Amino acid sequence: MSALFRLANRQIIQRSLALNLSRSIKTSQKKDETAIVTPSTTEDFAKPNPKNWVSYGFEYESKEKDRSVTNWTFFASVTLCLVWGTFIWSYAPDPMMRDWAQREAYLELRRREQAGVDLINPNYVDPDTMNLPSDEELGDTEIII
């Protein structure tokens, strides 16, 4: 039963494809405006038909100026901006000096380890210069460290 169903479907699909293929070609009455005319003589090669020129969108009056502006635009955007911009961005020095700060921190840690000093001094700020409140002034205030 399913084989008969598949066979019937295959024949319906083939008939619909054959009908669609036979109806897909259309022609226009405006043949000179839509068709691209290829030159056949040497005079036609020397003087190409300007009707077939399609602008890149930079200049609509002159083909040469349109091509020139197109080439300069793509040269500037690809070569100068993308290639050289990426190169400069990749190899420029670090403006925030993160690498320098990390390198200095490692050197300072090594110096303190070799000297036998605490890595972080508990009295970084001299306690005599700090004005801390007394226990009476603090009262029952919770102190979170």
C-alpha positions in Angstrom: 0.0 0.0 0.0 2.8 2.5 0.9 4.7 1.6 -2.2 1.7 2.5 -4.3 1.4 5.8 -2.4 5.1 6.6 -3.0 4.8 5.8 -6.7 1.7 8.0 -7.1 3.5 10.9 -5.2 6.6 10.5 -7.4 4.5 10.8 -10.6 2.7 13.9 -9.3 6.0 15.6 -8.4 7.5 14.8 -11.8 4.5 16.2 -13.6 4.6 19.4 -11.5 8.3 19.9 -12.1 7.9 19.4 -15.9 5.2 22.0 -15.9 7.2 24.5 -13.9 10.3 24.1 -16.1 8.4 24.7 -19.3 6.9 27.9 -17.9 10.0 29.5 -16.4 11.4 31.4 -19.4 10.1 34.9 -20.0 11.2 37.6 -22.4 10.8 41.4 -22.3 9.8 43.8 -25.0 12.6 46.2 -23.9 15.5 44.3 -25.3 17.8 47.2 -25.8 17.5 48.4 -22.2 17.8 45.1 -20.4 20.2 43.1 -22.4 24.0 43.5 -22.4 25.2 44.0 -25.9 28.6 42.4 -26.6 30.8 44.2 -29.1 31.3 42.3 -32.3 33.6 44.6 -34.4 36.8 46.3 -33.6 35.1 49.7 -33.7 32.7 48.4 -31.0 35.7 47.3 -28.9 37.3 50.7 -29.3 34.2 52.6 -28.2 32.3 50.6 -25.6 28.6 51.3 -25.0 28.3 53.5 -21.9 24.8 52.2 -21.3 26.1 49.0 -19.9 28.2 50.7 -17.1 27.0 50.0 -13.6 28.2 52.4 -10.9 29.7 51.2 -7.6 27.7 54.0 -5.9 30.5 56.5 -5.4 30.1 58.6 -8.6 27.2 58.4 -11.0 28.5 60.7 -13.7 32.0 59.4 -14.6 33.0 55.7 -14.8 36.7 56.5 -14.3 36.1 58.7 -11.2 33.7 56.0 -9.8 36.4 53.3 -10.2 39.1 55.6 -8.8 37.1 56.6 -5.7 36.1 52.9 -5.2 39.7 51.7 -5.3 40.9 54.5 -2.9 38.1 53.8 -0.5 38.8 50.1 -0.3 42.5 50.7 -0.1 42.1 53.1 2.8 39.5 51.0 4.6 41.2 47.6 4.3 44.9 48.4 4.1 45.2 51.5 6.3 42.5 50.9 8.8 42.3 47.1 9.2 45.8 46.0 8.5 47.9 48.9 9.9 45.3 49.7 12.6 45.5 46.1 13.9 49.3 46.1 13.7 49.6 49.3 15.7 47.0 48.3 18.3 48.7 44.9 18.8 52.2 46.1 19.2 51.7 49.5 20.9 53.0 49.8 24.4 50.6 49.2 27.3 49.1 52.7 28.1 47.9 51.6 31.5 51.3 50.0 32.3 49.7 46.8 33.7 52.7 44.7 32.6 55.2 47.1 34.3 53.2 47.1 37.5 53.0 43.3 37.6 56.7 42.9 36.9 57.6 45.4 39.6 55.3 43.6 42.1 57.1 40.3 41.4 60.5 41.9 41.8 59.5 43.5 45.1 58.2 40.1 46.4 61.5 38.5 45.4 63.5 41.2 47.1 61.4 40.9 50.4 61.7 37.1 50.4 65.5 37.3 50.0 65.8 39.9 52.7 63.6 37.8 55.1 61.2 40.7 55.6 57.4 40.3 55.8 55.8 40.3 52.4 53.2 42.8 53.6 54.2 45.1 56.5 51.5 45.1 59.2 52.5 48.7 60.1 52.4 50.0 56.5 51.1 53.3 57.9 52.7 54.5 61.2 50.1 54.0 64.0 51.3 57.2 65.7 50.1 59.3 62.8 46.6 57.8 62.7 43.8 59.2 64.8 41.8 56.1 65.9 38.7 56.5 68.1 39.0 55.1 71.6 37.0 52.2 73.0 34.7 54.6 74.8 33.9 56.5 71.7 33.2 53.3 69.7 30.8 52.0 72.4 28.7 49.1 71.0 29.5 49.8 67.4 30.1 46.6 65.5 33.5 46.6 63.8 33.9 44.4 60.7 37.4 43.7 59.5 
